[in-house]
Every structure is written in structure tokens, then in C-alpha cells.
Amino acid sequence: MKTKWIVLWAIIVRELRRFLQQRSRFFGALVRPLIWLMVFAAGFRAALGIAITPPYETYITYDVYIVPGLVGMVQLFNGMQNSLSMVYDREMGSMRVLLTCPEPLPFLLFARLFAGMCVSLVQVYAFLLIARLSGVDLPWSGFASVLPALVLTGLMLGAAGMVLSSQVRQIENFAGVMNFVVFPVFFLSSALYPLWKMQEASEWVYQLCRFNPFTDAVEMIRFALYGQWQVEAANHTVLATAVCLTLALLGYRPRQRA
């Protein structure tokens, strides 16, 4: 057991050091959601208000509504970035060396997944702090209450990225696959608009959004920011994480034996 803790800590430290050394990655992770918040949301602030629906107790402006979706965006792109780094590591040899470690494969994959989730937490809290200081009405208490939701979301999106990395053999092919996954997952969710708005526009689009696991993650974050826990969304997120981890394990096991 002690050895497992040492391996887990080593992988987390390695990923955090890599992240801190890549400053462009940190600023890139913040620029994307901040542009949406400062430009896109600001443009709709006066024209699009959100009615009183849980977890909100009053009418809110659009920039308040969009923050949980942008938090999900940060974690979504971080999960894809981690999966890209796994493809790179496999080509360069470091991932192959890690897979020869005597520790079980499920533990090694989970350790890498957990380390990526820790990196996403740094990015998310930096974004939330900037959003709060820039005038978005977010409760300070939500910074603590949202942590469990961020952990679950980070694990789910990281596991989904791990599934992709287990199937993509070359970095050149990964960009197209990532775009094919990221944009539909993000736009077909409640990240930008409430589900009832989607239902008014199109019933089949609404159904796609409703059964998108990313929608559950965003709603879980939204409620957690206000100290409320969405049990159904959390259960769906845990289930999606378990499915993705299983698929990633099946995808990596033949390579380990090879």
C-alpha cells in the first residue's frame, strides 16, 4: 500500500511540475473561458436574463448562468489535453515505461487520471477567482462547496479523454478526433443555455442535451456552487466515469501486453 501512495504522489508531482513549466498551457486554459465570459456573455447580459429556476432564488444575468458551463469547458479541455499528452508520452516512450511498472494497470491509469484532475482544479479555481473579482455574482462559499463536483467532473472528463488516447496511435490524428468530440459535447449541453430553452427550439436537440453526460456534470457544478447537491446528476457522472475507465482499461491492456 505504501508503494502505491509513493507512485501516486510521484505521478501527481510530475503532472503538476509539467503544468507549471508550461505557462502557455495555463494561460491558454484561462483565455478561452474568459473570452466567452467577458465578450460572449457580456453581449447577451442585457438581452438574455434567466428566469428563477433552481438553484437560483432570483433572476440572474447571463454571465452568472454561463460560469458553470465555462468551468466544465476548462475541465473538458484539460481532459483532452491530458489525453493528448498520453499519446505523446506513448510515442516518446515515457508512457510505455510507466505501463511496465509492477503496479496493476488499473491503478496506474487511475493515478494518471487523478493527477490530471488535480491540474484541472488549479485551472478552475483560477478562473473562478478571476470571474468573481471581475464582477460576476458568485458566492464565496461556493468555492468550497463546489470541490466534490469538480473532482467528479474532472475524473469523468479525464477518463473520457483516456478512452480517446487508448485508441489514437499518432498525435497527428488526435486533433481531428478531439474536435469531433469536444465541440458536440460542449454545445449539446446546458453549458450555454437552459435545457428548457433547448426544448423550445428543438425536441431532438433537447433529447441529445439531456442524455449528454456533460450536461449532468455542468448541472452538478451549477448546484454545488450554491451549496446544493444534485444526486441524480452525481450518480450519472459516477456511472459515466466508471464506463470510461473500463473502456480505457480495455484499450490500454493489449498495448501493455505487447
N, C-alpha and C positions, 0 to 999 in steps of 0.2 A: 504493500500500500504506500509506503514511504517513497518508493521508486516512482510510482505513478504521480505522486504530488510533485516530485522533482521534475519529471518530464513535462507535466502540465505547466508548471511555473516557467520552465525554460522556453517552452513554445510561446507562452504569453509574452514574456520579456522580449523574445526575438521579434514577434509581430509588432509590439509597441515601439521597439527601437527602430525597426524598419519604417514604421509610420512616422515617427518623429524626424527621421532623417530625410523623409520625402515631404518637404514642406509644401511643394506644389500640390501634392495629393490632399493635404489638409485644407489648403485654401480652395482648391477645386471642389472639395466636398461641401464647402460653405457657400461658395459663389453661386452655385446652381440654385439651391433653395432660396437664397437671399434675393436673387433676381426675380424669382417668382413672387416672393413676398413683397418686395419693395416696388416692383413695376407692375406685374400682372394683378396682384391683389389690390394694389393702390388704385389701379384704374377701375376696378369693379367695386371699390369700397362704397362709393356714393350710390351706385346704381343697383347693387345687389346686396341686400341685407338678408339675414337668415332668421326665420320665424322662431318662436320659442319652442324648442324641442329638446328633449334630454340629450346631453347633460346640462344644457344651458337653461338658466332660470329667467332670462330676459332676452330681448332682441340683441343680436350681435352683428358686428360688421364682418365683411367677408374675410378680412385679414385674420381675424380671430378663428374663423372656421377652418381656414386653409392650413393653419400651423400643424395640426396632427398629420395631415396628408404630406406636408413637406418633411416632417420628421420621418415618416415612412419612406419618403424619397431618399433621404440621407442613408437610411439603413439598407434600402434596396440597392442603391448604387455601391454601397460599401460591400454588400454581399457579392455583387457581381465583380467588384474589384478584387476581392479575396479569391474568388474562383479563377479570375484571370491570372493572379499570382501563382495559384496552384498549377495551372497549365504551364506557366513559365518555369516554375520550380521543377516540374516533371521533366521538361526538356533539358534544363540545365543540370539536373541530377540531384539537387538537394531534397526534393520530394521523394525521389526514389530511395535516397539514403534513409529518410525518415521512415519509409514503409518497410525497411529492413530491420527496424528497431524490434527488439524482442517483445515489446508490449503488444497486446492484441490490437488488431486493425481497428475495431470499433472505438477503442479508447483513443487511438492516435487521431482518427478523424474527428472525434468529439473534441479533443484538445485543440486541434487546429480551428474547429468551428467556434469554440468558446473564446479563443484568443481573438478571432475576427470580430466576435460580438463585443468584446471589451474595447476594441478600437472604435467600433461604431458608437459606443456610449460616449467616448470623448468627443466625437464629431457632433452628436446630437445635443449634448449639453452646451457645447459652444454655440450652436445655432439657436437653441432656446434662450440662452443668455443674451445674445445679440438681438433676437426678436423682442424680448422683454424690455431691454434697455432702449430699443428704438420706438417704443410706444405701443406695442401690441399688448392688449389687456389679458395677460396670463397670470394666474395665481402663483405666488412664490411657493406655496405649499405643494403645488402640482409638480415641482421639480423633484420632490422626494416620492410622492405617491405614484408617479409615472414609471419609476425604475423597474418594477416587476414586468410591466407591459413592454418596456424597451428590451428587456432581457429576452422575453419570449419572442418578440418580433425579430430581434437580431438573430436568434438561433434559427427561426424558421426561414428567413431570407438567406442566411448564410448556408443553411442546408440545401435550399433550392439551388443556390449558386454552385454548391459542391456537386450536385447531380449533373449540372452542365459541364463542370470541369472533368468529371469522370468519363464523359462521352466525347469531349472535344480533344483531339490529339495535337493540334497545332494552334499556335497563337493567332495566326493569320485568319483562321476560321472562326475565332471566338467573337470578334467584333460583330459580325453579322448575326450570329446566334444570340448575342447579348441584346442587340437592338430588337430582335424579333421577340424577345421575352420581356424586356424591361418596359417598353412603351405600352404594349397592350395591358400588362399587369397594372401599371400605374394609372392609365387613363380609364380603364374599365373597372373603376373602384369608386369609393366615396371620398377619395382624396381631394377632389376639386369641387364636387357638387354633391348635395344630399341625394340619397337614393330615391326619395320621392320626386325630386326633380328629374332624375333619370327615367322614372316610371312614366311621368307625364310626357316625356319626349318620345320614348320608345319602350315597349314592353319587353322585347327581346334583349335590348341593351341592358335594361334593368335586371333581367334574369342573369345575364353574364356578370354584371357587377355584384349581384347578390351572392353568387356562388364562387366569386373570386376570393381566395384566402387572404389576399392583401387587404380587401375590404374589412374583414374581421380584425386584422391587425391594426388598421387605421382607427376603427371604431373603439377597439380596446384602448389604444393610446388616448383617444379623444376623451373617453370617460375617465380614464386614470388621471389625466391632468386635473380633473375636478374632484379627485378623491373617491370616485365611484369605480366599481369593478364589474365589467361585462363578462359574466360567467360563460355564456354561450360562445361569445367571440373568443375567449381564452381557450375554451375546450377545442374549438375548431382550429385555433392556431397550434395548440399542442399536437393535435392529430396530424395536421399538415407537416409539422416538424418531424414527427415520427415516420411518416411516409417518405419524406425526402431523405432522411437519414438512412432508411432501409435501402432506398434506391441507390444512394451514393455508396453504401457499403457493398452492394451487389456489383456496382460499376467498378469499384476500385479493387475488389478481391481478385479478379482474374489477372490484373496487372501486377498485383503483389506476388502471385504465384509465378508469373512469367519472369 
